[in-house]
């Protein structure tokens, strides 16, 4: 399916989840009330991806200076997942080891979550799209200090990037009542913060 011609449902067999730069440095820029819920939604999405055999690639920007991936998210990575990539660029495709890791997943549709919506998420989404990949940005699993989150989402939508939600991508990945019920049971409560599934 070519999302340029047919913005259809996101297929889990084609999906890779990229978790971008969720580090305390960037979280501290956000309104206090956003931080825990955002990390909780991303962690839930990562756990769902693992249960559905969707590869997860995670990055942290300039780790020596800024720090590691948020511990709650690092714990969600599969034991055999690639290490968290020390990202020195804004767009995922612009760094050779990250680009190689994305290609090594064998997936061609990229679902993006993380920080910051108008910079690293936008650069990554636009770069992946320019390379011919379907890209979906999970709007409620991304953030940037206001009003930049909304500006970033508008730019991405205008460029043809699919905007979705944690709830939306979960049900597109699961597709059937039986699969959704099984995965939710394996995930256990609670649901992702602020979301009614």
Secondary structure, 3 states (H helix, E strand, C coil): CCCCCCCCCCCHHHEEEEEECCCHHHHCCCCHHHHHHHHHHHHHHHHHHHHCCCEEEEEEECHHHHCCCCHHHHCCCCCCCCCCEEECCCCHHHCHHHHHHHHHCCCCEEEEEEECHHHHHHHHHHHHHHCCCEEEEEEEEEECCCCHHHHHHHHHHHCCCEEECHHHHHHHHHCCHHHHHHHHHHHCCCCCCCCCC
